[in-house]
Amino acid sequence: MCSACRIRRLGVCSGADEKGLDQLELRKTYRRYAPGERMASAGLDLPQIGTVLSGTATLSRTQDRGTRQIVGLLQKGDILGRPWRHTTPFDVEALTPVEVCAFRTPVFEDLLDQMPGLRTRMIEMIQDDLDAARTMMTILGRKTAREKIVSFLVHLALRQNSTPERGACEVDMMLSREQIADILSLTFETVSRQIMDLERAGLIVPRTRRIFCIPELQALIQLSGDDHDGALIDC
């Protein structure tokens, strides 16, 4: 049931009232993607719009020289696709198992016309994406290597934990060192060195190669140079 959805507060459906949720319930379908599966291709028609219920996907672009660059992540609560735009500028690939609550694009656009609250929430999310893109420009253009890594960790911590500011929290970096270097315009060696420096300083504690405990998130926020997060592009 939409009213009991575990990620409703994060997604576009938070703008729907109870009657609107009934309409969404009648029209939704579920899509599941395996790791490595292509969810959307740049420039091609995207017949469905959906909210990510679980998992993580990468957004990437293929450069003129044929190399692929990761430009962002889709995580739970994010929207796959955009209304009023039936193609995507990015390749979208499942990084982990991904589940999406999906609607046919024209159906979702009709629902937006019928539900002012849903439409307002959609516009808010698009504006949030624009703000995140501007923040990413700051990260890439003006921050040091350490600030880039710390901003990345803060962003993930805030997305993966409901109240991370209250103490220690755990974060799954999800990406390989090479992928992190790609998204932050750093080298593999720099990423590895900065992570090791943060470990030695006690700012992060490794659980596995990807999963870290952050004993005090506020300490990382102060190092990041941001007021409250280190945003990545969510499209």
C-alpha positions in Angstrom: 0.0 0.0 0.0 1.3 3.5 -0.9 0.1 4.8 2.5 2.5 2.4 4.2 5.5 2.8 1.8 8.7 2.8 3.7 10.3 5.6 1.6 7.2 7.7 1.0 8.5 10.7 3.0 11.6 10.8 0.7 9.9 10.6 -2.7 7.6 12.6 -4.9 4.6 10.7 -3.5 4.9 12.6 -0.2 3.1 15.4 -2.0 -0.1 13.3 -2.5 -3.0 13.3 -0.1 -4.9 10.1 0.9 -7.2 10.2 -2.2 -4.2 10.8 -4.4 -2.4 7.8 -2.9 -5.3 5.7 -3.9 -4.9 6.9 -7.5 -1.2 6.1 -7.4 -1.8 2.7 -6.0 -4.0 1.8 -9.0 -1.5 2.8 -11.6 1.9 1.8 -10.2 4.0 -1.2 -11.2 7.3 -2.5 -9.8 10.5 -3.0 -11.7 13.6 -4.8 -10.4 17.1 -4.6 -11.8 20.1 -6.7 -11.2 23.6 -5.2 -10.5 25.0 -4.1 -13.8 21.7 -4.0 -15.6 21.0 -1.0 -17.8 18.0 0.9 -16.5 18.0 3.7 -19.1 20.1 4.8 -22.0 21.1 8.4 -22.8 19.1 9.9 -25.6 16.6 7.0 -25.9 12.9 7.0 -24.9 12.2 6.4 -21.3 8.6 5.0 -21.2 8.4 5.0 -17.4 9.0 7.3 -14.5 9.7 5.8 -11.1 10.8 6.3 -7.5 13.8 4.2 -6.4 12.6 2.1 -3.4 15.9 0.4 -2.7 19.4 0.1 -4.0 21.7 2.4 -5.9 22.3 3.2 -9.5 25.0 5.2 -11.3 24.4 8.0 -13.7 27.1 8.3 -16.4 27.9 9.9 -19.7 30.1 8.6 -22.5 32.8 11.1 -23.5 33.8 11.8 -27.1 36.9 9.7 -26.6 34.7 6.7 -25.6 35.4 6.7 -21.9 32.5 6.6 -19.4 32.3 9.1 -16.6 30.1 8.7 -13.6 28.3 12.0 -12.8 26.0 11.0 -10.0 24.0 8.4 -8.1 20.4 7.4 -7.8 19.4 6.3 -4.3 16.2 5.5 -2.5 13.6 8.3 -2.9 15.2 9.6 -6.1 13.3 9.8 -9.4 14.3 7.8 -12.4 13.3 9.9 -15.4 11.6 13.3 -15.6 8.1 14.3 -16.5 7.7 16.4 -19.7 11.0 15.1 -20.9 10.8 11.6 -22.4 14.5 10.9 -22.7 17.4 11.0 -20.2 20.8 12.6 -20.8 22.5 9.9 -18.8 23.0 6.2 -18.9 21.5 4.7 -15.8 22.9 1.4 -14.5 22.1 -0.6 -11.4 25.1 -0.7 -9.0 23.3 -2.9 -6.5 19.9 -4.7 -6.8 17.5 -1.9 -7.5 13.7 -1.8 -7.1 11.6 1.0 -8.6 8.0 2.0 -8.2 7.2 3.0 -11.7 4.4 4.7 -13.7 4.1 5.0 -17.5 5.3 8.5 -18.3 2.0 9.9 -19.8 0.1 8.4 -16.8 2.4 10.1 -14.3 2.1 13.4 -16.2 -1.7 13.2 -16.0 -1.4 12.5 -12.3 0.7 15.6 -11.8 -1.9 17.7 -13.6 -4.6 16.2 -11.3 -2.8 16.5 -8.0 -1.3 20.0 -7.2 0.5 18.6 -4.1 2.2 15.9 -6.2 3.2 18.5 -8.8 4.6 20.9 -6.2 6.7 18.1 -4.7 8.0 17.2 -8.1 9.1 20.8 -8.7 10.7 20.8 -5.3 12.7 17.7 -6.2 13.8 19.2 -9.5 14.9 22.3 -7.7 16.8 20.2 -5.2 18.6 18.5 -8.1 19.6 21.9 -9.5 21.0 23.0 -6.1 22.9 19.7 -5.8 24.4 20.3 -9.3 25.6 23.7 -8.3 27.1 22.3 -5.1 28.9 19.6 -7.2 30.4 22.4 -9.3 31.8 23.9 -6.1 33.2 20.5 -5.0 34.9 19.9 -8.3 36.1 23.4 -8.9 37.2 24.8 -5.6 37.6 22.1 -3.0 40.8 20.3 -2.0 41.1 16.5 -2.4 40.3 16.0 1.3 37.3 18.2 1.1 36.0 16.3 -1.9 36.3 12.9 -0.2 34.8 14.3 3.1 31.9 15.9 1.2 31.2 12.6 -0.5 31.1 10.7 2.8 28.9 13.3 4.4 26.5 13.1 1.5 26.2 9.3 1.8 25.8 9.5 5.6 23.0 11.9 5.3 21.2 9.8 2.7 21.7 6.5 4.4 20.9 7.4 8.0 17.7 8.9 9.3 19.4 10.9 12.2 23.1 10.8 11.6 23.8 14.1 13.4 23.0 12.5 16.7 26.2 10.5 17.0 28.0 7.7 15.3 26.6 6.4 12.0 27.6 3.8 9.4 28.1 4.6 5.7 28.4 2.3 2.7 30.5 4.0 0.0 29.1 1.6 -2.6 31.6 2.6 -5.2 35.1 1.3 -5.8 38.0 3.6 -5.3 38.3 3.9 -9.1 34.7 5.0 -9.3 35.0 7.5 -6.5 38.0 9.0 -8.3 36.0 9.2 -11.5 33.0 11.0 -9.9 35.2 13.4 -7.9 37.8 14.1 -10.7 40.6 12.7 -8.6 43.2 9.9 -9.2 42.8 6.4 -7.6 46.0 7.1 -5.6 44.7 10.3 -4.2 41.4 8.7 -3.1 43.2 5.9 -1.4 45.6 8.2 0.3 42.9 10.5 1.6 40.8 7.7 2.9 43.8 6.3 4.8 44.5 9.7 6.3 40.9 10.0 7.5 41.3 6.5 9.1 44.5 7.4 10.8 42.9 10.6 12.2 40.0 8.5 13.6 37.4 10.3 11.6 36.3 7.1 9.9 36.7 3.5 11.1 36.7 0.8 8.5 34.3 -2.2 8.8 35.0 -3.5 5.4 36.7 -2.0 2.3 33.4 -0.2 1.5 31.7 0.2 4.8 32.9 2.7 7.4 31.7 3.9 10.8 31.7 7.7 11.3 32.2 8.3 15.0 31.2 12.0 14.8 29.6 13.3 11.7 29.8 16.9 12.7 33.6 16.6 12.6 33.4 15.6 9.0 30.9 18.3 8.2 33.3 20.9 9.5 36.1 19.5 7.3 33.9 19.4 4.2 33.5 23.2 4.0 29.7 22.8 3.7 27.0 24.0 6.0 25.3 20.6 6.2 26.0 18.3 3.3 28.3 17.4 0.4 25.8 17.0 -2.3 26.1 14.8 -5.4 24.0 15.2 -8.5 20.8 13.1 -8.2 19.0 13.1 -11.4 
